[in-house]
Amino acid sequence: MRANHGDISLSLPHCFRGPIIIYSAHERIAFSPVLKGRIALHSDVQNERVYFVGERPRRGEWRGRNENGKDKVEEDMGIIPEEVLDKLYIGGKHTRVWISQVGEENLAQA
C-alpha cells in the first residue's frame, strides 16, 4: 500500500502472520489494542520500521521457499516445513497509518 499526503487505515485478518514493513518519515503509526498484543517491533532504521505479527517462525528464519513451497534444506533433512508467512508493505510521505484486525473499531474514526 502506498499513500502520499494521505492516511492509510486497514484491517488485517485474524490469520495474518508475518512481517509488516512500513516506510515513512513520520512516526504517526498506530495499532489497535488487540493487534498490539500480537505484534513486536523487529527493527527501526532510517524511516523503515519492521514489525512482526503473530508467532515467530520456529527457527527464527524468514526465508523463502522453492517452487514446491518447501524449503530445500528442510526437505532434505525430513523436517516439517514452516507455514508460509504473510507480508505487508506500507509506504508514503506525510502519511498516518492505522492498523487493526477485522471486526475491531476503525482507529481512524475513533
Buried (B, 14 or more C-beta within 10 A) or exposed (E): EEBEEEEBBBBBEEEBBBBBBBBBEEEEBBBBEEBEEBBEEBEEEEEEBBBBBBEEBEEEEBEEBEEEEBBEEBEEEEEEEBEEBBEBEBBBBEBBBBBBBEEBEEBBEE
